[in-house]
Amino acid sequence: MARASTPTPPANRLGAVFYTSVALCALFVLWATLFTDSLDAVTGAALNWITGTFGWVYLVASLAMLGFLVVLATSRFGRIRLGADTDRPEFSTLSWLAMILAAVMGIGLVSYGVSEPISHFVTPPHALAQPGTKHAAVVAMQYSFFDWGLHAWAIFAVFGIALGYSTHRKGRKGLVSPMLRPLLGDRVEGPLGKAIDVLAIFATLFGTTTSLGLGALQINGGLSRLFGVSGGTGTQILIIAVVTLLFTISAITGLHKGIRFLSETSMGLAVLLFGFVLLLGPTGFVLNLLVESLGQYAGDFIPMSLRTGIFGELEWMQSWTYFMLAWWISWGAFVGVFLARISKGRTIREFVIAVLGVPSAVFFLWFTAFGGSAIFEDAFRGGQVAQAAAQDSNNAIFAMLETLPWPTVTSLIAMALVLLFFISGADANTFVLSMLSSDGHPRPRTSVLALWGGLTGVTAIVLLVAGGLDALQNTVIVTAAPFVLVMLALAVSLWRELRQDPLVATVPEKKEPVAVGTVPKDPEV
């Protein structure tokens, strides 16, 4: 049986990738600070050109990644481990899933769990329903599932498998460029490979600053609604500064301490709040809406996945579908590195099933419980959740919680969740940025961790000052565009390498007859 090589940590040195990426980040911060109007004009023009001409690429690429993963999981490649054949998982399954959910996309649960469904309810996507109707409620959940479900996690899973296979089974550095060796050959060691790694860092940085900006807006909205704290840019800057300090300290403490503790704590609070809303809210309505919306989502899956909004819907697509897909692609390298780091010893089949299925199910349940409760309140009780969301999307979850018992307590829990998700997501991001810029070293220097933590916070502040949420969304779509090509190349490279893997190249997958009274041998041991 083949045994893969064990990765040897590279020297913890800083090279051209580190200095180039830091310099580019600093130049961008200066540009956004000194020439804000120029930044807005350039990113706005680039946004319209990219989405108007190549927006369909985001749709096709994400659907292709999902199909690719289904093939991997159901084929003989699913038996391959992300590591040596004898490796087993480092973390328990519960800790593993908690780290995935909290450190990757947790902040979206609070920021979008109510605001997106209620927004789609009053303004149905692509005019597919009359606003405020039963069908509008189903369509609202259907498109929320689309934005936060299988497509997003398919993108993350492809990066995670490719990085896990490259580092744990092939013994390569924890970088994006070495995974493209089957396509680029020795050029991955030269300027082209370094350019790819810099691009991965740049895309990752802006994907995360978008999350930080959203988190700051959400915390600011909660403070304003609950305690009358005056909102505004100054408050948001203070929030980002404080949280930046916290997540940088957490990143320095390491994966097993800071990130793991924050992830498990935030998951516990999330389960508590979810159970409260589901049990004390309109439970029957929520469960019926979940079942019907899942049916609509499954039935319209392919048409919905390829709907471009060609007839005058570009602005809506930029605000929702294209932004979401670009956001996930920009997070691809970050999430891939993180998933690979915590998934050593898991089989590809196990990885695909867990990473696609479990987080998607959690998001479907959460969005239906919170968004469905808001829809029920507005549709049957004359509520004002949609109105609150229209005034400020950050008010949506607090307006919904005010319709249930103990709103102050639950709103404080929601704010605590945002803060914990805020810190754990940026914590993991800082670790990954430091690793990518340190030649793939699994234990980056403390000084590098502190530098990337600070740069992430500063970039988020600059983008908020430059144009708020619009600036964050525009920048992430533009910076993610070239990374789509890297993602597609990654899938092709991974396929070529898996076909040559000793486990599938020399041991064909076939069922052997089992004699009566014997115990079948586990093919994965």
N, C-alpha and C positions, 0 to 999 in steps of 0.2 A: 504494500500500500504506500502510496506516495506521501512523503512528508514535506511540507512547505518549509522554506527557509524562514528563520526567525528574524524579525526586523532588528537591526542594530541601530540604536539612536545615533544620528549624525552628530558631529561636533556642534556645540551650541555657539555658532558664530553668526555674525551679521554681515551680509553681503550686499550686492547690488539691488536685490529685490527689496530689502529693508529700506535702504537709503532712497531709492527711487520712489517707492510707495509713500514714504513719509514726506518727501519733497512735493510730490503731486498733491497729497492731501493738504499740505501747508499752502501751496499755490491756490488750490480751490478755496480754502478759507479766506485767503487774502482777496481773491476775486469777488467772492460773495460779500465780503465786508466793505471793500472799497468801491466796487462797481456793481452794486446790486441790480440796477436797471439793465445793465449789460447781461448779467446772469439770467435774469428773467426773460429777456428777449431771445437769447441763444437757446435756453432750455425749452422755451415755448415753441420756437420754430422747429427745433429738433423733434419735440414731442409730436407736433402735428404731422411732420413728414414721416416719421417712423411708424406711427400708428395708422396714418392714412394709407401708406404704401405697403407696409410690412406687418401690420397688426395681425393679419391672419397667421403669420408664422408662430406667434405666441400660442395660438389655439392648436395648430397642427402639431407643433413640437411637444406640447404638454400631453396631448392625446397619444402621440407616438410613444412617449415615455411610459405611459400607463400600459399600453399594449405590450411593450418590450418587457415590462416587469411580469406581466401575466405569463408570457412565454417562458421567462426564466424560472418562475416559481413552479410551473407545471411540467417542466422538462427535466431531463437528467441533471441539468446544471443546478437545480435546487438543492442537491445533496452536498454541494461544495461548501465548506466552512470558510468564514472570514478569519482565516488563521490556519495553523497546522491542523492536520486531520485529528490530532489528539487534543487540541485546545478545547476548552469549555468556557462558558460565559463567566466574566469577571463579576458581574452584578446580578442580583436576583431579578427575576422577571418583573416584579412589582416596582423595584427601584429603577430598573431600566425604563419601563414605560413612564414612570413619573418624571424622570429626567428628560425624556423625549418631549413630553407634553409641556412641562413647565419652562424648560430652558429654550424651547424652540418657538412656540406660537401662543403661549399662555395669555399674553397681554391682549390678543385678539378676542378672547372669550369675553372679556369685560368691555373692551372698546367697541366691538361690533355685534355682540350677542343680542342686543336689543335694537341698536340704531339701524343696522342693515335690514332686518326683516320688516321693521315698522316703516322704513323709508320705501322699501319695495311694495309694501301693502298700499300706501297712498299714491305711489307712482310706480305702477307695475313695469318691469323691464320689457322693453321692446313693444309696449302697448299690448301685451298678451292677455290682459284682463281689464275689466272696468275697475277703477280705483275703489277700494273699500268693500269689495264683494268677497264672497266665499272663495271664488276662483283666484282672486287677487291674493288671498292669504296663502293658498297652496303655491302659487307662482313665487311669492315672496320667499317662502321656505325653500322651494326648489332651487332658486338662484343663490340663496345663502349656502345651501349644501354644495353647489357647484364651486363657489368661491373658496370654501374652506374645507373641502373634502378630498376626494381621490386625486384630483389633478394636482393639487398642491403637494400632497404627500408622495405622489409618483415622482415629481421633480426631486424632492429631497431624497427619496429612496435610491434613485439612480446614482446620485452623487455619493450617497452613503455606501452602497455596495461597491462602486468603483474604487473609492478611497480605502474601504476596508480590505478589499481584495488586494489592492496594490501594496498597502503597508503591512498588513498582518500576514498575508500569504506569500507575497513576492519579496517582502523585506525591503521595500523602497521607502524613500522619504515621504513624510506626510504632506505632500504638495499635490497640486493639480497637474502640473506639467508631466511628471513621470508616468502618469496614467495614459498619456497620449503617445507613448513610445511605439506601440504597434502601428500608428499612423505616421508619426513624425521621425521615428528612428532616433539617431544620436542628436538631432537638432533640439531635442528637449533639454539638452545640457547647455545649449548656447543662448544667444539673445532671444530667439523665438520662445523658448521655454520660460525664460525669465519674464518676458512680456506677458505671457499667459498667467504666470503667478501674480504679477502686479495687477493685471486685470481682475483676477479673482479677489484680491485684497480690496481693490477699489469698489467692485460691485458689492462685496460683503459689507464694507463700511457704510455705504449709502442705504443698503437694505436695513441695517440695524439702526442707523440714525433716524430712519422713518419710524421705526417702532418706538424709539426713545421720544421722538417728538409727539407721537400719539399718546404715549404714556403720560408725558408732562401735561398735555391738554386734558387728559382724563382726570388726573389728580387735581389739576387746577379747577376743573368743572365741579368735582366733588366738594372741594373746599369752599367754593363759592356758593354752591346750593345748600350745603349743610351748615356752614358757619358764617356765611356772608363775607368771606374773604374776597377782597377785590381781585378780580381776574386781570389778566393782561400779560404783556411780554415780560415785564419785570418778575412777576411771580413765577412764570414758566421757566425763566432762566435760573432762578433760585432753586426751583425743584430739580432741574437737570443737574445743576452744580452739586447739590446735596447727594442725589442718587448716584451721580458719577463717582463721587468719593466712596460711597458704600459698595458699588459693584466692583470698583477697582480693588478695594481691600479684599472683597470676597474672592475675586479671581486670583489674587496673590496667595490665598490660603490653599488653593488647589482644588482638583476635581472631587476628591473623596470627602472633603470637608465642606467648603463653601457651596459649590454648585449642588451637590447631593442634598445637603441639609435644606437649602432654600427650595429645591424642587419638591421634596417630600412634604415640607411644611405648606407650601402653596397648594399642592394637590389636596391635602387634607382640608384646608379651608374651602377650596373649590367644591369638593364633595359635600361639605356641610351646607354651603349656600345653595347649591343645586337641589339638594334634598328638600330644603326649606321652601324654595320657589315651587318645586314640583308638587309637594304635598299640600301646601297652603294656597296655591294658586288654582286656576281652573284645570285640574288634573285630567278630567275626562276629555275636555276640549283639546288639551295639549297632546294627549296620546292619540286621539283620532286624527289630529292635524299631522302628527309625525308619520303615521301609517300612510295617509293619503299623499302626503308630500313625497315620501320615499317612492311610492308607486309612480308618481308623476316624474320624479327625478330619474328613475330607472327607465321609464318608457320613452322619455325625450332625451336620453343621455347623449346619443350621437348628434342629433340636430342641435342640441344646446351647446355641445362642445365645439361646434363648428359655426356658430352664428356670429357673423362679423359685424352686423349692424350697418350694412353698406348704405342703406337709404336714410341718411340724415341722423344717424345715432352715434356718430363718432365721439361726441362730447360725453355721452353717457358711458360708452365703452372705455374712454380714458379714465373716467372717475371710478369705474368698478372693474369690469372684466380685465381690460388690458393692464390696469394698475395692479390688480391682485396677482395676475400671472407673472408680471414683471417683478413684483415684490418677491414671489416665491423663487423665481430664477436667480434674483440677486442674492437671495439667502442660500442658494444651492451649495456653494463651496463651504460656507460656514456650517450649515446644518450637516452637510456630508462629512466634514471633518469630525464634527462632534458625534454624529451617529456612529461613524467608524470607530472612534475612540472608545465608545461605551459598548460596542457590539462585538468585540473580539470573541471568537469561539462560536458564534451563532451561524447556522446554516443560511444560505441565501433564501431558501424556502421559508424558513422561520422568520427571517428578517422582513421579507416582502409581506407576509401575512400580518405580522405585528405592526409594521410601520404604515402600511396602507389601511388595514382594517381597524385597529384599535383607536388611533387618534381620530379617524374619520367618524367612527361611531360616537365618540365622546363629543365631538363638535356638533354632530347632528342632534344629539340629545340636548346639549346645552342650548343651541340656537332655538330649538323648538320650545323648550321650557321657558326661556326668557323672552324670546321674540314672540312666541305663541301667547304668552301671558299678556304682553303688551297689545297684541292684535285683539285678543278677547276683550280687554279693557276698553279699547277705543271702539270696537265694533258693537258691543252689547251693553256697555255701561256708560257710554258718553264720555270716555276718558280723554285725556289731553296728552298722551305720550307722544303721538306723532307731532303735535304742535311743539312740544318741548324739544324733540329731536330736530325739527326744522329750524328752531331758533339757535340751537347748539347741539350737535350730535353727541357731545359729551354728557348732556343732561339726560339722555334717553334711559339709561339703566337706572338712574336715581329716580326719575319720574315713574318708572315701572315699579320699583321697590316701594314707593310711597303708596301704592295701591294695596299693599299687603301689610300684615301686622308688623310692629316693631321696625318701622322704616329707618330710624336713626341707627339702630344696631346693625341691620343688614347693609346699610349704605357704608358704614364704617368697615364692615368686613369686605365689601366690594373694593373700597379704597385700599385696604390692606393687601388684597389680592393684586391689584394693579401695581402697588409698590413692590411686592415680592416677585411678581412676574417681570416687572421692570428690571429689578436688580439681577434676577437669575438669567434672563435673556441676555442682558448686556454683559454679565459676568462670563457666560459661555462664549459670547462674541469676542470679548477681550482676549480670552484664552486662545481662541482660534486665530484671530488676527496676529497675535504674537507668535503662534506656532508657524503660520504661513510665511511670516517675514523673518523667521529664524532658521531658515533652511529645513523646515519640517521637524525641528527638535520637539519632542513631546513634553519637555519641561523648560519653557522659555525663561529667560532671565526676568528677575523681578523688575528691573528698570524698564525692560521692553513692555511688560504687562502694564506698568504704570503709565508709560508713554501712550500706548494705544487706548487705554481707558480714558486718559485726558483728551486725546484727539477725537475720540468718538463723541464725548460730551460737547466739546467745542464745536464740532461740525453740526451736531443737532441744534445747538443754540443759534449758530449762524444761519442755518436754513429756516428756522422758525422766525428769526428776525427779518430775513430776506423776503418771506412771503407766506409763512405759516404752513398750513396743511397742503395748499396747492404747490408750494415750492418743494415740499417733501415728496409729493406724488410725482411731479414732473421729473425731478432728478432721478428717482429710482427707475422710472420707465426708460429714460434715456440711457442711463449707465448699464442697465440690464440687457439692452439690445444686442451688443456684440457677444455677450455671454451665452446667448441662445446657441450660437455656433459652437462654442466650447462644449456645451451640454450635449449636443448632437454628436460631436466628434468623440466625446467621452463614451457614449453608448456604443458606438461602432468599435472603439478600441477595446472596451470591455468584452464585447461579443467575440472578437478575434482571440482574446486571451483565454476566455472560458472554453472555447473549442479546443484549445491546446492543453488544457489543464490535465495533469496525469490521472486524476480521479475519473474523468469521463473519457479520456483518450485511450486508457488501457483497461478500464473496467466497465464493460457495457452494462447498462441498466436492464436487467431481466429478472423475472421471477423464477426462482429455483423451486422444484418440488420439495415439500416438507414432509418427512416421514411422520406417521402417526405416533404421538407420544413425545415428540421433540419440540423444543422451543425455537421459534424462528429467530434468526440472528438479525439484530438491528443493523440495517445497511448504513446507518450514519455513524456507527461506532468504529 
